[in-house]
């Protein structure tokens, strides 16, 4: 029997990803931190004390499934609204049903709102009294950071939980379960999934279970049946998805080799090479947050004060990628990459903090000079004894807003942790610092 024969036996065909949603917590894969034995949700289910939740994270990480499981495990009525197509009227209808369910059947209600960040302020405010008095247990799902997109009043009445992208093993188990499940999966079909094809699914999914299951379903549909076997190969999947398989193990040596080449290309001022390694990571499904973290580090470590705007670009891009996601985020990543690779370079700040830390670790910690200590403490001290130390001189009261005075412990003498280079803007900083010192 092929997939089409399998479909004909069902009056209404649902996508595999929808059919394979588990109903029990023990069948839920991933998010161990949220649903594990000692987790908040597990204890809330065991004691039937479920509180309102805001679940946020990337698509395909189990937010909707988890909401359904919580309703099933706590034996509560379940209503689902989508913030894109629903409004205050829909909320009120659910509330009336929840009141009736509680009054006549003694059953609580879970109201699940998908994409809750798309509700405007008045729509979110309409939920508040019913969440607060327990008429409904709200479970909101969002791919956006709720602290930015959901109003504070609703956040304060909910527990905010982050659903992380599923790890490779969780995706692997979900795919295998779908192949073996005879009721909702493909357990009645003679499917043989090649190991390389499975790993490709995991790679393309990038933590999204729905993507993996959709790819499996497409593979079953397109596979040729030979010798009573439906074989799904790597070549079949890569051709079907029009995506070339990219050798890239997220936890392997090659992963670290690629990110190393990426950063060294930026450090070496080669934007073309940096874009190549960036493209490889994007195509391989690397976590964009990981790339953003490395860009921010490089902006300070390799560019530094030679171009102080570099860190602003890197941080802005990291925030932008988090807000808009992929694939559009690749444009922002490319902007930061090319900017850093093309900027003048200086590692003086990086070397300076290393020298300072080494001194703190190896030298005796000196006392804070008397004139630099907290003015309140100095004032209290002067009431009880005569202050013999020098007074603090306010630099802004002097020409060039500078006055020579000691800022380091006397035990250190004169040391230079920061040695500005002649690169970019840092050359101006060096000239200015030299001007101040020479003027003394």
C-alpha positions as CSV (number, residue, x, y, z in Angstrom):
1,X,0.0,0.0,0.0
2,X,1.4,3.4,-0.9
3,X,0.5,6.8,0.7
4,X,-2.3,7.5,-1.7
5,X,-4.0,4.2,-0.9
6,X,-3.5,4.9,2.8
7,X,-5.1,8.4,2.4
8,X,-8.1,6.9,0.6
9,X,-9.0,4.9,3.6
10,X,-9.5,8.2,5.6
11,X,-12.5,10.4,4.8
12,X,-10.6,13.5,5.9
13,X,-6.9,13.6,5.6
14,X,-4.9,15.6,8.1
15,X,-1.2,16.4,7.7
16,X,1.1,14.0,9.5
17,X,2.4,16.8,11.9
18,X,-1.2,17.3,13.1
19,X,-2.0,13.6,13.4
20,X,1.2,12.9,15.4
21,X,0.5,15.4,18.2
22,X,0.8,13.4,21.4
23,X,-2.0,13.5,24.0
24,X,0.1,12.5,27.0
25,X,3.0,14.2,28.7
26,X,5.0,10.9,28.6
27,X,4.9,10.9,24.8
28,X,6.1,14.5,24.5
29,X,9.6,14.9,23.2
30,X,12.0,17.7,24.1
31,X,11.6,20.6,26.5
32,X,12.8,18.4,29.4
33,X,13.3,21.5,31.5
34,X,9.6,22.4,31.2
35,X,8.0,18.9,31.5
36,X,10.6,16.8,33.3
37,X,9.9,15.0,36.5
38,X,10.7,17.9,38.8
39,X,9.5,20.6,36.5
40,X,6.9,23.3,37.3
41,X,4.4,21.9,34.7
42,X,4.7,18.3,35.9
43,X,4.1,19.3,39.5
44,X,1.2,21.6,38.5
45,X,-0.4,18.6,36.6
46,X,0.1,16.2,39.6
47,X,-1.5,18.7,42.0
48,X,-4.1,19.9,39.5
49,X,-3.0,23.5,40.1
50,X,-2.3,24.7,36.6
51,X,-1.6,28.4,36.3
52,X,-1.9,30.7,33.3
53,X,1.1,30.4,31.0
54,X,2.8,32.3,28.2
55,X,4.8,29.9,26.1
56,X,7.3,31.5,23.7
57,X,9.8,30.0,21.3
58,X,10.4,29.2,17.6
59,X,7.8,27.4,15.5
60,X,7.5,23.6,15.8
61,X,8.8,23.4,19.4
62,X,5.6,22.0,20.9
63,X,3.7,25.0,22.2
64,X,0.3,24.0,20.9
65,X,0.9,20.4,21.6
66,X,1.9,21.1,25.2
67,X,-1.3,23.2,25.7
68,X,-3.4,20.3,24.5
69,X,-1.6,17.8,26.7
70,X,-2.1,20.1,29.7
71,X,-5.9,20.2,29.0
72,X,-6.0,16.4,28.5
73,X,-3.9,15.6,31.6
74,X,-5.9,18.0,33.9
75,X,-9.3,17.0,32.3
76,X,-10.2,20.5,31.4
77,X,-12.2,21.8,28.5
78,X,-10.0,23.2,25.7
79,X,-10.7,26.1,23.5
80,X,-8.3,27.4,20.9
81,X,-8.3,30.9,19.4
82,X,-5.9,32.4,16.9
83,X,-5.1,36.1,17.6
84,X,-4.9,36.8,13.9
85,X,-8.6,35.9,13.2
86,X,-10.1,36.3,16.7
87,X,-11.3,39.3,18.7
88,X,-13.0,40.4,21.9
89,X,-16.3,38.8,20.8
90,X,-14.6,35.4,20.5
91,X,-13.0,35.8,23.9
92,X,-16.4,36.6,25.5
93,X,-18.0,33.5,23.9
94,X,-15.3,31.2,25.3
95,X,-15.7,32.9,28.7
96,X,-19.5,32.2,28.7
97,X,-18.9,28.6,27.8
98,X,-16.2,28.3,30.5
99,X,-18.6,29.7,33.1
100,X,-21.3,27.2,32.1
101,X,-18.8,24.4,32.1
102,X,-17.7,25.3,35.6
103,X,-21.2,25.8,37.0
104,X,-23.0,22.8,35.5
105,X,-20.2,20.2,35.1
106,X,-17.6,21.3,37.5
107,X,-15.0,21.4,34.8
108,X,-12.3,24.1,34.3
109,X,-11.4,25.6,31.0
110,X,-8.1,26.2,29.2
111,X,-8.1,29.0,26.7
112,X,-5.3,28.6,24.2
113,X,-4.5,31.7,22.2
114,X,-2.0,31.1,19.4
115,X,0.1,34.1,18.3
116,X,-1.1,36.0,21.4
117,X,1.4,38.8,20.6
118,X,-0.9,39.8,17.7
119,X,-3.7,40.8,20.1
120,X,-3.8,44.6,20.5
121,X,-3.8,46.1,24.0
122,X,-7.6,46.3,24.3
123,X,-7.9,42.6,23.3
124,X,-5.3,41.6,25.8
125,X,-7.0,43.7,28.5
126,X,-10.3,41.9,27.8
127,X,-8.6,38.7,29.1
128,X,-7.4,40.1,32.4
129,X,-10.4,39.8,34.6
130,X,-11.1,36.2,33.5
131,X,-7.5,35.2,34.0
132,X,-7.3,36.9,37.3
133,X,-10.5,35.3,38.8
134,X,-9.7,31.9,37.3
135,X,-12.7,31.6,34.9
136,X,-10.1,30.4,32.3
137,X,-6.6,29.2,32.5
138,X,-4.9,31.1,29.7
139,X,-2.1,29.5,27.7
140,X,-0.7,32.0,25.2
141,X,1.8,31.0,22.5
142,X,4.1,33.4,20.7
143,X,7.2,33.3,18.6
144,X,8.1,36.8,19.9
145,X,9.6,37.8,23.2
146,X,6.5,38.3,25.4
147,X,8.2,40.8,27.6
148,X,8.2,43.1,24.6
149,X,4.9,42.1,22.9
150,X,2.5,41.1,25.6
151,X,1.2,43.7,28.0
152,X,2.7,43.8,31.5
153,X,-0.6,43.2,33.3
154,X,-1.1,39.9,31.5
155,X,2.5,38.9,32.0
156,X,2.2,39.5,35.8
157,X,-0.7,37.1,35.9
158,X,1.1,34.3,34.0
159,X,4.2,32.2,34.2
160,X,6.4,32.8,31.2
161,X,8.2,29.7,29.9
162,X,10.6,29.5,26.9
163,X,10.3,26.6,24.5
164,X,13.8,26.0,23.1
165,X,14.3,24.5,19.6
166,X,14.2,20.7,19.9
167,X,17.5,18.9,20.0
168,X,18.5,16.4,17.4
169,X,17.6,13.4,19.5
170,X,14.1,14.7,20.1
171,X,13.6,15.2,16.4
172,X,15.0,11.8,15.7
173,X,12.5,10.1,18.1
174,X,9.6,12.1,16.7
175,X,10.4,11.0,13.1
176,X,10.8,7.3,14.1
177,X,7.6,7.4,16.1
178,X,5.7,8.7,13.1
179,X,7.1,5.8,11.0
180,X,6.1,3.2,13.5
181,X,2.7,4.5,14.6
182,X,0.0,2.4,13.0
183,X,-2.9,4.6,13.9
184,X,-1.7,8.1,13.1
185,X,1.6,7.6,11.4
186,X,2.9,5.3,8.7
187,X,3.2,2.1,10.7
188,X,1.1,0.2,8.2
189,X,3.4,1.1,5.3
190,X,6.7,-0.7,4.6
191,X,8.9,2.3,5.0
192,X,12.7,2.2,5.1
193,X,14.3,5.5,6.0
194,X,18.0,5.6,5.3
195,X,20.2,6.9,8.1
196,X,21.6,9.7,6.0
197,X,18.0,10.7,5.0
198,X,17.0,10.9,8.7
199,X,20.1,13.0,9.6
200,X,19.2,15.3,6.7
201,X,15.7,15.7,8.1
202,X,17.1,16.6,11.4
203,X,19.5,19.1,9.8
204,X,16.8,20.8,7.7
205,X,14.3,20.8,10.6
206,X,16.7,22.9,12.8
207,X,14.8,22.2,15.9
208,X,11.3,22.4,14.3
209,X,9.4,19.1,14.6
210,X,6.8,20.2,12.1
211,X,9.4,20.7,9.4
212,X,10.8,17.2,10.0
213,X,7.4,15.5,9.8
214,X,6.4,17.5,6.7
215,X,9.6,16.3,5.0
216,X,9.0,12.7,6.0
217,X,5.4,12.9,4.6
218,X,6.7,14.4,1.4
219,X,9.4,11.6,1.2
220,X,6.8,8.9,1.6
221,X,4.6,10.5,-1.1
222,X,7.5,10.7,-3.6
223,X,9.3,7.5,-2.8
224,X,9.3,4.7,-5.4
225,X,8.0,1.4,-4.1
226,X,10.5,-1.4,-4.9
227,X,10.3,-5.0,-3.7
228,X,7.4,-4.2,-1.3
229,X,9.5,-1.4,0.3
230,X,9.1,2.3,0.4
231,X,12.7,3.6,0.5
232,X,13.4,7.2,1.5
233,X,16.9,8.2,0.5
234,X,19.0,11.3,1.0
235,X,19.0,12.1,-2.7
236,X,15.2,11.9,-2.8
237,X,14.7,14.3,0.0
238,X,17.4,16.8,-1.1
239,X,15.9,16.8,-4.6
240,X,12.4,17.2,-3.3
241,X,13.2,20.0,-1.0
242,X,15.5,21.6,-3.6
243,X,18.1,22.0,-0.8
244,X,21.6,20.7,-1.3
245,X,22.8,18.6,1.6
246,X,25.5,20.5,3.6
247,X,28.0,18.7,5.6
248,X,27.8,20.3,9.0
249,X,27.6,18.7,12.4
250,X,26.4,21.1,15.0
251,X,28.3,19.5,17.8
252,X,31.2,18.1,15.8
253,X,34.6,19.4,14.9
254,X,33.5,20.8,11.6
255,X,31.0,23.1,13.3
256,X,33.8,24.7,15.3
257,X,36.1,24.8,12.2
258,X,33.5,26.7,10.3
259,X,32.8,29.3,13.0
260,X,36.5,29.7,13.4
261,X,37.0,30.3,9.7
262,X,34.1,32.8,9.8
263,X,35.6,34.8,12.7
264,X,39.2,34.7,11.3
265,X,37.9,35.9,7.9
266,X,36.3,38.9,9.6
267,X,39.5,39.5,11.6
268,X,41.5,39.2,8.4
269,X,39.3,41.9,6.7
270,X,38.0,39.5,4.0
271,X,34.3,40.1,3.6
272,X,34.0,37.6,0.7
273,X,35.3,34.7,2.7
274,X,33.3,35.8,5.7
275,X,30.1,35.7,3.6
276,X,31.0,32.3,2.3
277,X,31.3,30.8,5.8
278,X,28.2,32.6,6.9
279,X,26.2,31.2,3.9
280,X,27.4,27.7,4.8
281,X,26.2,28.1,8.4
282,X,22.8,29.5,7.2
283,X,22.3,26.7,4.7
284,X,23.3,24.1,7.3
285,X,20.6,25.4,9.7
286,X,23.0,26.9,12.3
287,X,21.2,28.8,15.1
288,X,21.3,32.5,14.2
289,X,21.6,33.4,17.8
290,X,24.9,31.6,17.9
291,X,26.1,33.5,14.9
292,X,24.9,36.8,16.5
293,X,26.8,36.1,19.7
294,X,30.0,35.5,17.8
295,X,29.5,38.7,15.8
296,X,29.1,40.8,18.9
297,X,32.3,39.3,20.4
298,X,34.2,40.0,17.2
299,X,32.9,43.5,17.2
300,X,34.7,44.2,20.5
301,X,37.6,41.8,20.3
302,X,38.7,42.4,16.7
303,X,37.3,45.8,15.8
304,X,37.1,47.5,19.2
305,X,37.7,51.2,19.3
306,X,39.1,51.4,15.8
307,X,35.4,51.6,14.9
308,X,33.2,52.0,18.0
309,X,30.1,51.8,15.8
310,X,30.9,48.1,15.1
311,X,29.4,46.9,18.4
312,X,26.3,49.0,17.8
313,X,25.8,47.3,14.4
314,X,26.4,43.8,15.9
315,X,24.0,44.3,18.8
316,X,21.3,45.9,16.5
317,X,21.6,43.0,14.1
318,X,21.2,40.5,16.9
319,X,18.1,42.2,18.1
320,X,16.7,42.5,14.6
321,X,17.3,38.8,13.8
322,X,15.5,37.9,17.0
323,X,12.5,40.0,16.0
324,X,12.1,39.0,12.4
325,X,13.6,35.5,12.4
326,X,14.9,33.6,9.4
327,X,15.2,33.5,6.4
328,X,15.0,37.4,6.2
329,X,17.4,37.5,9.1
330,X,20.2,36.4,6.7
331,X,20.2,39.9,5.3
332,X,20.9,41.5,8.7
333,X,23.6,38.9,9.4
334,X,25.3,39.7,6.1
335,X,25.2,43.4,6.9
336,X,26.9,42.9,10.2
337,X,29.4,40.4,8.7
338,X,30.5,42.7,5.9
339,X,30.6,45.7,8.2
340,X,32.9,44.0,10.7
341,X,35.1,42.5,8.0
342,X,35.5,45.9,6.3
343,X,36.1,47.9,9.4
344,X,39.5,48.9,10.8
345,X,40.8,46.5,13.4
346,X,42.1,46.9,16.9
347,X,42.4,44.3,19.8
348,X,43.7,46.9,22.2
349,X,40.6,46.7,24.5
350,X,40.8,42.9,24.5
351,X,44.5,42.9,25.4
352,X,43.9,45.6,27.9
353,X,41.3,43.8,30.0
354,X,43.4,40.6,29.8
355,X,46.4,42.5,31.2
356,X,44.3,44.1,33.9
357,X,42.8,40.7,35.0
358,X,46.2,39.1,35.1
359,X,47.4,41.9,37.4
360,X,44.4,41.5,39.7
361,X,45.0,37.8,39.8
362,X,48.7,37.9,40.4
363,X,49.4,41.2,42.3
364,X,48.3,42.2,45.8
365,X,45.0,44.1,45.6
366,X,45.7,47.7,46.4
367,X,43.6,50.0,48.4
368,X,41.3,52.4,46.7
369,X,43.0,55.9,46.8
370,X,41.4,58.0,49.5
371,X,40.2,60.7,47.2
372,X,38.4,58.2,45.0
373,X,36.4,56.6,47.7
374,X,32.6,57.1,48.1
375,X,31.9,60.7,49.0
376,X,29.3,59.7,51.6
377,X,31.8,57.4,53.4
378,X,34.4,60.2,53.3
379,X,31.9,62.6,54.8
380,X,31.1,60.3,57.7
381,X,34.8,59.6,58.3
382,X,35.7,63.3,58.4
383,X,33.2,63.8,61.2
384,X,35.3,61.6,63.4
385,X,38.8,62.2,62.3
386,X,40.8,64.7,60.3
387,X,41.0,63.7,56.7
388,X,44.7,63.9,55.8
389,X,44.4,62.5,52.3
390,X,44.2,64.6,49.0
391,X,40.7,65.7,48.0
392,X,39.1,64.6,44.8
393,X,39.5,67.0,41.9
394,X,36.5,67.2,39.6
395,X,37.9,67.0,36.0
396,X,35.1,69.1,34.4
397,X,36.3,72.0,36.5
398,X,39.6,72.2,34.7
399,X,40.8,73.1,31.3
400,X,40.2,70.3,28.7
401,X,38.1,68.6,31.4
402,X,41.2,66.9,32.7
403,X,43.3,67.2,35.8
404,X,46.3,64.9,36.7
405,X,45.6,62.8,39.8
406,X,46.1,59.2,40.8
407,X,43.4,56.7,39.9
408,X,45.2,53.4,40.5
409,X,46.3,52.0,43.9
410,X,49.7,53.5,44.8
411,X,51.2,50.0,45.1
412,X,50.8,49.5,41.3
413,X,52.7,52.7,40.3
414,X,52.3,53.6,36.6
415,X,51.0,50.8,34.4
416,X,49.6,50.7,30.9
417,X,46.8,48.2,30.4
418,X,45.3,49.9,27.4
419,X,47.6,50.8,24.5
420,X,45.6,52.4,21.7
421,X,46.7,51.6,18.2
422,X,47.0,53.8,15.1
423,X,43.9,52.1,13.5
424,X,40.7,54.0,12.6
425,X,39.0,56.0,15.4
426,X,41.4,54.6,18.0
427,X,44.2,56.7,16.5
428,X,42.2,59.8,17.5
429,X,41.8,58.4,21.0
430,X,45.5,57.8,21.2
431,X,46.3,61.3,20.0
432,X,43.9,62.8,22.6
433,X,45.3,60.7,25.5
434,X,48.9,61.7,24.5
435,X,47.8,65.3,24.3
436,X,46.5,65.2,27.8
437,X,49.6,63.5,29.2
438,X,52.0,65.8,27.4
439,X,50.1,68.8,28.6
440,X,51.1,67.8,32.1
